[in-house]
Amino acid sequence: MLPATGPAWTPAAAARLLSAADCTLRKGKKDEKEKSNSQRVTMQLRLISWFFITLNFMEYIGSQHASRVRRQGRMHPNVSQGCQGGCATCSDYNGCLSCKPRLFFVLERIGMKQIGVCLSSCPSGYYGTRYPDINKCAKCKADCDTCFTRNFCTKCKSGFYLYSGKCLEKCPDGLEANNHTMECTSIVHCEASEWSPWSPCTKKGKTCGFKRGNEVRVREIVQHPSAKGNPCPATSESRKCIVQRKRCQKEGKGKKNREEKRKKSNKDESKETRQESKGRAARRQNREQRENNNKTQPKKRKAPNKEQDLAPVDTAH
């Protein structure tokens, strides 16, 4: 229900209100589209301006590099583009001035003079850094012998121990210094194997002739300890044992066995000597037969020679 004091409510008035609301909505949408279009245009203009700024900056860097090369050429009139040893440009006084791609530039001191050298890898005590225009070798820290970067060492100088890429004079708690590898390593404790079974009960190396003796068991060291590790335990144990007494073999029987063995050995030796003597006798007989045969053969050969000598005498008469 409308209030009685308000204006008269008619369909025409309602239609006018609706049309006015539609107009305001359309105007709002148009304004939003215009704003979005203006924002797009401004973004495009900004991108274009940044592109031209970066392009001008790159041209400026290139011109600076070219001017620097020209200045070096004026300072060193002997600069050559055909240098040897990996140099792109060089001079007779300072050596290499720039290197070929992928090579590192290093300054070597010779007396009071420094000469540029181009190398495929950095020498000991240096690490390589690559830049867009040149690759250089930078020095490691004073306590580092070889390094991957300035803050990560791979080998320390004498008197320092390597730990997590750093060179330390003393290793942290829970670690120990390994003087062989010059590194901080974890502490290793001794480890032993299980005990072996107990040995038979013995006394003075015998297993008979006693009632009370000793038995032994042993174990092996599996892992030897490091310098600060726990020492190894005992590797053998012994305890007393009781067994039923056994009689040992008498000495007399042992002597009889020895005598029998000697007799057998003497018999074997006598057989061998007999066989050797028989062989010697057979050899002598063979030699004598050969000598007799050699003596008889020359006499048979001389007989026909005498007959041949006598035959021509008979024909002459």
SEMAR-214164 format. One record per residue (C-alpha): residue in one letter; x, y, z. Coordinates in Angstrom, 1 decimal, m for minus. Layout:
resn: A, x: X, y: Y, z: Z
...
END
This chain:
resn: M, x: 0.0, y: 0.0, z: 0.0
resn: L, x: 1.3, y: 3.5, z: m1.0
resn: P, x: 1.1, y: 6.3, z: 1.6
resn: A, x: m1.8, y: 8.6, z: 1.3
resn: T, x: 0.3, y: 11.8, z: 1.3
resn: G, x: 2.6, y: 10.7, z: m1.6
resn: P, x: 2.1, y: 11.4, z: m5.3
resn: A, x: m0.3, y: 9.5, z: m7.3
resn: W, x: 1.1, y: 6.1, z: m8.5
resn: T, x: 0.3, y: 5.4, z: m12.2
resn: P, x: 1.6, y: 3.0, z: m14.8
resn: A, x: 3.1, y: 5.8, z: m16.9
resn: A, x: 5.2, y: 7.0, z: m14.0
resn: A, x: 6.4, y: 3.5, z: m13.4
resn: A, x: 7.4, y: 3.1, z: m17.0
resn: R, x: 9.4, y: 6.4, z: m16.9
resn: L, x: 11.2, y: 5.2, z: m13.8
resn: L, x: 12.2, y: 1.9, z: m15.4
resn: S, x: 13.5, y: 3.7, z: m18.6
resn: A, x: 15.5, y: 6.1, z: m16.5
resn: A, x: 17.1, y: 3.1, z: m14.6
resn: D, x: 18.0, y: 1.4, z: m17.9
resn: C, x: 19.7, y: 4.5, z: m19.2
resn: T, x: 21.8, y: 4.8, z: m16.0
resn: L, x: 22.9, y: 1.2, z: m16.3
resn: R, x: 23.8, y: 1.6, z: m19.9
resn: K, x: 25.9, y: 4.7, z: m19.2
resn: G, x: 27.7, y: 2.8, z: m16.4
resn: K, x: 28.6, y: m0.1, z: m18.7
resn: K, x: 29.9, y: 2.3, z: m21.3
resn: D, x: 32.0, y: 4.0, z: m18.7
resn: E, x: 33.5, y: 0.7, z: m17.6
resn: K, x: 34.3, y: m0.3, z: m21.2
resn: E, x: 36.0, y: 3.0, z: m21.8
resn: K, x: 38.0, y: 2.7, z: m18.6
resn: S, x: 39.2, y: m0.9, z: m19.5
resn: N, x: 40.1, y: 0.3, z: m23.0
resn: S, x: 42.1, y: 3.2, z: m21.6
resn: Q, x: 43.9, y: 0.9, z: m19.2
resn: R, x: 44.9, y: m1.5, z: m22.0
resn: V, x: 46.2, y: 1.4, z: m24.1
resn: T, x: 48.3, y: 2.7, z: m21.2
resn: M, x: 49.7, y: m0.8, z: m20.6
resn: Q, x: 50.7, y: m1.1, z: m24.3
resn: L, x: 52.3, y: 2.3, z: m24.2
resn: R, x: 54.3, y: 1.4, z: m21.1
resn: L, x: 55.5, y: m1.9, z: m22.7
resn: I, x: 56.6, y: m0.1, z: m25.9
resn: S, x: 58.4, y: 2.5, z: m23.8
resn: W, x: 60.2, y: m0.2, z: m21.8
resn: F, x: 61.2, y: m2.0, z: m25.0
resn: F, x: 62.8, y: 1.1, z: m26.5
resn: I, x: 64.5, y: 1.9, z: m23.2
resn: T, x: 66.1, y: m1.6, z: m23.0
resn: L, x: 67.1, y: m1.4, z: m26.7
resn: N, x: 68.8, y: 1.9, z: m26.1
resn: F, x: 70.6, y: 0.5, z: m23.0
resn: M, x: 71.9, y: m2.5, z: m25.0
resn: E, x: 73.2, y: m0.2, z: m27.7
resn: Y, x: 74.9, y: 2.0, z: m25.1
resn: I, x: 76.6, y: m1.1, z: m23.6
resn: G, x: 77.8, y: m2.2, z: m27.0
resn: S, x: 79.2, y: 1.2, z: m27.8
resn: Q, x: 81.0, y: 1.3, z: m24.4
resn: H, x: 82.6, y: m2.2, z: m25.1
resn: A, x: 83.6, y: m1.1, z: m28.6
resn: S, x: 85.2, y: 2.1, z: m27.3
resn: R, x: 87.0, y: 0.1, z: m24.6
resn: V, x: 88.5, y: m2.2, z: m27.2
resn: R, x: 89.5, y: 0.8, z: m29.3
resn: R, x: 91.2, y: 2.4, z: m26.3
resn: Q, x: 93.1, y: m0.8, z: m25.6
resn: G, x: 94.1, y: m0.8, z: m29.3
resn: R, x: 95.4, y: 2.7, z: m29.0
resn: M, x: 97.2, y: 1.9, z: m25.7
resn: H, x: 98.8, y: m1.3, z: m27.2
resn: P, x: 99.5, y: m0.7, z: m30.9
resn: N, x: 100.7, y: m4.3, z: m31.2
resn: V, x: 97.3, y: m5.8, z: m30.7
resn: S, x: 96.7, y: m8.7, z: m33.0
resn: Q, x: 93.6, y: m10.7, z: m33.9
resn: G, x: 95.6, y: m13.8, z: m34.7
resn: C, x: 97.1, y: m14.5, z: m31.3
resn: Q, x: 98.0, y: m18.0, z: m30.2
resn: G, x: 97.2, y: m19.9, z: m27.0
resn: G, x: 93.5, y: m19.2, z: m26.9
resn: C, x: 93.8, y: m15.4, z: m27.0
resn: A, x: 91.3, y: m13.4, z: m29.0
resn: T, x: 93.3, y: m10.2, z: m28.7
resn: C, x: 96.8, y: m9.8, z: m27.2
resn: S, x: 99.8, y: m7.5, z: m27.0
resn: D, x: 103.6, y: m8.1, z: m26.7
resn: Y, x: 103.7, y: m6.5, z: m23.3
resn: N, x: 100.6, y: m7.7, z: m21.5
resn: G, x: 100.0, y: m11.0, z: m23.2
resn: C, x: 96.3, y: m11.9, z: m23.7
resn: L, x: 93.8, y: m9.0, z: m23.5
resn: S, x: 90.7, y: m11.1, z: m24.2
resn: C, x: 90.0, y: m14.8, z: m24.7
resn: K, x: 88.2, y: m17.0, z: m27.1
resn: P, x: 84.7, y: m18.3, z: m26.1
resn: R, x: 84.6, y: m20.8, z: m23.2
resn: L, x: 88.1, y: m20.0, z: m22.1
resn: F, x: 89.1, y: m18.4, z: m18.7
resn: F, x: 91.2, y: m15.2, z: m18.4
resn: V, x: 93.9, y: m15.4, z: m15.7
resn: L, x: 96.6, y: m12.9, z: m14.7
resn: E, x: 99.9, y: m14.6, z: m14.1
resn: R, x: 102.7, y: m12.8, z: m12.2
resn: I, x: 106.2, y: m13.1, z: m13.6
resn: G, x: 108.5, y: m11.1, z: m11.3
resn: M, x: 107.0, y: m7.5, z: m11.1
resn: K, x: 105.0, y: m8.0, z: m14.3
resn: Q, x: 101.5, y: m9.5, z: m14.8
resn: I, x: 100.6, y: m11.3, z: m18.1
resn: G, x: 97.2, y: m12.4, z: m19.2
resn: V, x: 96.7, y: m16.0, z: m20.1
resn: C, x: 93.7, y: m17.9, z: m21.5
resn: L, x: 93.1, y: m21.4, z: m20.0
resn: S, x: 90.5, y: m24.1, z: m20.5
resn: S, x: 90.1, y: m24.5, z: m16.7
resn: C, x: 91.2, y: m22.4, z: m13.7
resn: P, x: 94.5, y: m23.5, z: m11.9
resn: S, x: 94.7, y: m24.7, z: m8.3
resn: G, x: 93.6, y: m22.1, z: m5.9
resn: Y, x: 91.1, y: m20.4, z: m8.3
resn: Y, x: 87.5, y: m20.9, z: m9.4
resn: G, x: 85.9, y: m19.9, z: m12.6
resn: T, x: 83.1, y: m17.3, z: m13.0
resn: R, x: 81.4, y: m16.7, z: m16.3
resn: Y, x: 80.2, y: m13.3, z: m17.5
resn: P, x: 78.5, y: m12.2, z: m20.7
resn: D, x: 81.6, y: m10.5, z: m22.1
resn: I, x: 84.4, y: m12.5, z: m20.4
resn: N, x: 85.2, y: m15.6, z: m18.2
resn: K, x: 87.5, y: m15.0, z: m15.3
resn: C, x: 89.3, y: m17.1, z: m12.7
resn: A, x: 88.9, y: m15.7, z: m9.1
resn: K, x: 91.0, y: m16.7, z: m6.1
resn: C, x: 89.8, y: m19.1, z: m3.4
resn: K, x: 90.0, y: m18.2, z: 0.3
resn: A, x: 93.4, y: m18.1, z: 2.0
resn: D, x: 92.8, y: m21.4, z: 3.8
resn: C, x: 91.4, y: m23.2, z: 0.7
resn: D, x: 93.5, y: m25.1, z: m1.8
resn: T, x: 90.8, y: m25.8, z: m4.4
resn: C, x: 87.2, y: m24.6, z: m4.4
resn: F, x: 84.0, y: m24.7, z: m6.4
resn: T, x: 83.0, y: m21.2, z: m5.4
resn: R, x: 84.5, y: m18.7, z: m3.0
resn: N, x: 82.3, y: m20.0, z: m0.1
resn: F, x: 82.5, y: m23.7, z: m1.0
resn: C, x: 85.9, y: m25.3, z: m0.6
resn: T, x: 86.7, y: m28.8, z: m1.9
resn: K, x: 90.3, y: m29.2, z: m0.5
resn: C, x: 91.9, y: m27.4, z: 2.3
resn: K, x: 95.5, y: m26.3, z: 2.9
resn: S, x: 97.8, y: m28.1, z: 5.4
resn: G, x: 96.7, y: m27.5, z: 9.0
resn: F, x: 93.0, y: m27.2, z: 8.1
resn: Y, x: 90.2, y: m29.8, z: 7.9
resn: L, x: 87.4, y: m29.8, z: 5.4
resn: Y, x: 83.8, y: m29.9, z: 6.7
resn: S, x: 80.7, y: m29.0, z: 4.6
resn: G, x: 82.7, y: m26.9, z: 2.2
resn: K, x: 84.6, y: m25.0, z: 4.9
resn: C, x: 88.1, y: m25.2, z: 6.2
resn: L, x: 88.4, y: m25.5, z: 10.0
resn: E, x: 91.3, y: m25.7, z: 12.4
resn: K, x: 89.3, y: m28.0, z: 14.7
resn: C, x: 86.4, y: m30.3, z: 13.9
resn: P, x: 83.0, y: m29.8, z: 15.6
resn: D, x: 81.8, y: m31.8, z: 18.5
resn: G, x: 80.8, y: m35.4, z: 17.6
resn: L, x: 83.4, y: m35.5, z: 14.7
resn: E, x: 87.1, y: m36.3, z: 14.6
resn: A, x: 90.0, y: m35.1, z: 12.4
resn: N, x: 91.2, y: m37.6, z: 9.8
resn: N, x: 94.8, y: m36.8, z: 9.2
resn: H, x: 94.9, y: m39.0, z: 6.1
resn: T, x: 92.1, y: m37.3, z: 4.1
resn: M, x: 92.3, y: m34.0, z: 6.1
resn: E, x: 88.5, y: m34.1, z: 6.6
resn: C, x: 86.2, y: m34.1, z: 9.6
resn: T, x: 84.6, y: m37.5, z: 9.8
resn: S, x: 82.2, y: m39.3, z: 12.1
resn: I, x: 83.6, y: m41.3, z: 15.0
resn: V, x: 83.8, y: m45.1, z: 14.4
resn: H, x: 83.5, y: m47.5, z: 17.3
resn: C, x: 84.9, y: m51.0, z: 17.4
resn: E, x: 82.7, y: m54.0, z: 16.4
resn: A, x: 83.3, y: m57.6, z: 17.2
resn: S, x: 81.7, y: m60.8, z: 15.9
resn: E, x: 79.8, y: m63.4, z: 17.9
resn: W, x: 81.7, y: m65.8, z: 20.2
resn: S, x: 82.7, y: m69.2, z: 18.7
resn: P, x: 81.7, y: m72.5, z: 20.5
resn: W, x: 83.8, y: m73.6, z: 23.4
resn: S, x: 86.8, y: m75.7, z: 22.6
resn: P, x: 87.3, y: m79.3, z: 24.0
resn: C, x: 88.5, y: m79.4, z: 27.6
resn: T, x: 92.4, y: m79.6, z: 27.6
resn: K, x: 95.2, y: m79.4, z: 30.0
resn: K, x: 98.8, y: m78.7, z: 28.9
resn: G, x: 97.8, y: m79.4, z: 25.3
resn: K, x: 96.4, y: m82.9, z: 26.2
resn: T, x: 92.9, y: m84.2, z: 26.2
resn: C, x: 93.5, y: m87.2, z: 28.5
resn: G, x: 95.1, y: m88.0, z: 31.9
resn: F, x: 93.3, y: m85.3, z: 33.9
resn: K, x: 89.9, y: m84.5, z: 35.4
resn: R, x: 90.0, y: m80.7, z: 35.6
resn: G, x: 91.1, y: m78.5, z: 32.6
resn: N, x: 90.3, y: m75.4, z: 30.6
resn: E, x: 88.2, y: m74.7, z: 27.6
resn: V, x: 88.5, y: m71.6, z: 25.3
resn: R, x: 86.4, y: m69.6, z: 22.9
resn: V, x: 87.4, y: m66.7, z: 20.5
resn: R, x: 85.8, y: m64.0, z: 18.3
resn: E, x: 87.1, y: m61.7, z: 15.5
resn: I, x: 87.2, y: m57.9, z: 15.1
resn: V, x: 84.8, y: m56.9, z: 12.4
resn: Q, x: 85.3, y: m53.1, z: 12.5
resn: H, x: 88.4, y: m51.4, z: 13.9
resn: P, x: 87.8, y: m48.2, z: 15.8
resn: S, x: 88.9, y: m44.7, z: 14.8
resn: A, x: 91.1, y: m42.5, z: 16.9
resn: K, x: 88.3, y: m41.3, z: 19.2
resn: G, x: 86.2, y: m44.5, z: 18.9
resn: N, x: 85.6, y: m47.1, z: 21.7
resn: P, x: 88.4, y: m49.6, z: 22.0
resn: C, x: 88.0, y: m53.2, z: 21.0
resn: P, x: 87.1, y: m55.8, z: 23.7
resn: A, x: 89.0, y: m59.1, z: 24.4
resn: T, x: 89.0, y: m61.6, z: 21.6
resn: S, x: 89.4, y: m64.8, z: 23.7
resn: E, x: 88.0, y: m66.2, z: 26.9
resn: S, x: 88.8, y: m69.3, z: 29.0
resn: R, x: 87.0, y: m71.1, z: 31.8
resn: K, x: 87.6, y: m74.2, z: 33.9
resn: C, x: 86.0, y: m77.5, z: 32.9
resn: I, x: 85.6, y: m81.0, z: 34.5
resn: V, x: 85.7, y: m84.1, z: 32.4
resn: Q, x: 85.8, y: m87.9, z: 33.0
resn: R, x: 89.3, y: m89.0, z: 33.4
resn: K, x: 90.7, y: m91.0, z: 30.4
resn: R, x: 93.9, y: m93.0, z: 30.3
resn: C, x: 96.5, y: m91.9, z: 27.9
resn: Q, x: 98.4, y: m94.3, z: 25.6
resn: K, x: 101.4, y: m95.9, z: 27.3
resn: E, x: 104.9, y: m94.9, z: 26.2
resn: G, x: 106.0, y: m98.6, z: 25.7
resn: K, x: 103.5, y: m99.2, z: 23.0
resn: G, x: 104.6, y: m96.1, z: 21.3
resn: K, x: 108.2, y: m97.4, z: 21.3
resn: K, x: 107.2, y: m100.7, z: 19.8
resn: N, x: 105.3, y: m98.9, z: 17.0
resn: R, x: 108.4, y: m96.8, z: 16.3
resn: E, x: 110.6, y: m99.9, z: 16.1
resn: E, x: 108.2, y: m101.6, z: 13.8
resn: K, x: 108.2, y: m98.6, z: 11.5
resn: R, x: 112.0, y: m98.5, z: 11.5
resn: K, x: 112.2, y: m102.2, z: 10.6
resn: K, x: 109.7, y: m101.7, z: 7.7
resn: S, x: 111.7, y: m98.7, z: 6.5
resn: N, x: 115.0, y: m100.8, z: 6.7
resn: K, x: 113.4, y: m103.6, z: 4.7
resn: D, x: 112.2, y: m101.2, z: 2.0
resn: E, x: 115.7, y: m99.7, z: 1.8
resn: S, x: 117.3, y: m103.1, z: 1.5
resn: K, x: 114.9, y: m104.0, z: m1.4
resn: E, x: 115.8, y: m100.9, z: m3.1
resn: T, x: 119.6, y: m101.5, z: m2.7
resn: R, x: 119.2, y: m105.0, z: m4.1
resn: Q, x: 117.4, y: m103.8, z: m7.1
resn: E, x: 120.1, y: m101.2, z: m7.7
resn: S, x: 122.8, y: m103.8, z: m7.4
resn: K, x: 121.1, y: m106.1, z: m9.9
resn: G, x: 120.8, y: m103.2, z: m12.3
resn: R, x: 124.5, y: m102.4, z: m11.9
resn: A, x: 125.5, y: m106.0, z: m12.6
resn: A, x: 123.3, y: m106.1, z: m15.7
resn: R, x: 124.9, y: m102.9, z: m17.0
resn: R, x: 128.4, y: m104.3, z: m16.4
resn: Q, x: 127.6, y: m107.4, z: m18.4
resn: N, x: 126.3, y: m105.4, z: m21.3
resn: R, x: 129.4, y: m103.3, z: m21.3
resn: E, x: 131.7, y: m106.4, z: m21.4
resn: Q, x: 129.7, y: m107.9, z: m24.3
resn: R, x: 130.1, y: m104.7, z: m26.3
resn: E, x: 133.8, y: m104.5, z: m25.7
resn: N, x: 134.3, y: m108.2, z: m26.8
resn: N, x: 132.3, y: m107.6, z: m29.9
resn: N, x: 134.4, y: m104.5, z: m30.8
resn: K, x: 137.6, y: m106.6, z: m30.4
resn: T, x: 136.5, y: m109.4, z: m32.7
resn: Q, x: 135.2, y: m107.3, z: m35.5
resn: P, x: 138.6, y: m105.7, z: m36.7
resn: K, x: 140.2, y: m109.2, z: m37.0
resn: K, x: 137.6, y: m110.5, z: m39.4
resn: R, x: 138.1, y: m107.4, z: m41.6
resn: K, x: 141.9, y: m107.9, z: m41.9
resn: A, x: 141.8, y: m111.5, z: m43.3
resn: P, x: 140.3, y: m110.7, z: m46.7
resn: N, x: 142.9, y: m107.9, z: m47.1
resn: K, x: 145.8, y: m110.4, z: m46.9
resn: E, x: 144.3, y: m112.6, z: m49.6
resn: Q, x: 143.9, y: m109.6, z: m51.9
resn: D, x: 147.6, y: m108.7, z: m51.3
resn: L, x: 148.8, y: m112.2, z: m52.3
resn: A, x: 146.7, y: m112.6, z: m55.4
resn: P, x: 148.6, y: m110.3, z: m57.7
resn: V, x: 151.9, y: m112.0, z: m56.8
resn: D, x: 150.7, y: m115.3, z: m58.2
resn: T, x: 149.6, y: m113.8, z: m61.5
resn: A, x: 153.0, y: m112.2, z: m62.1
resn: H, x: 154.8, y: m115.6, z: m62.1
END
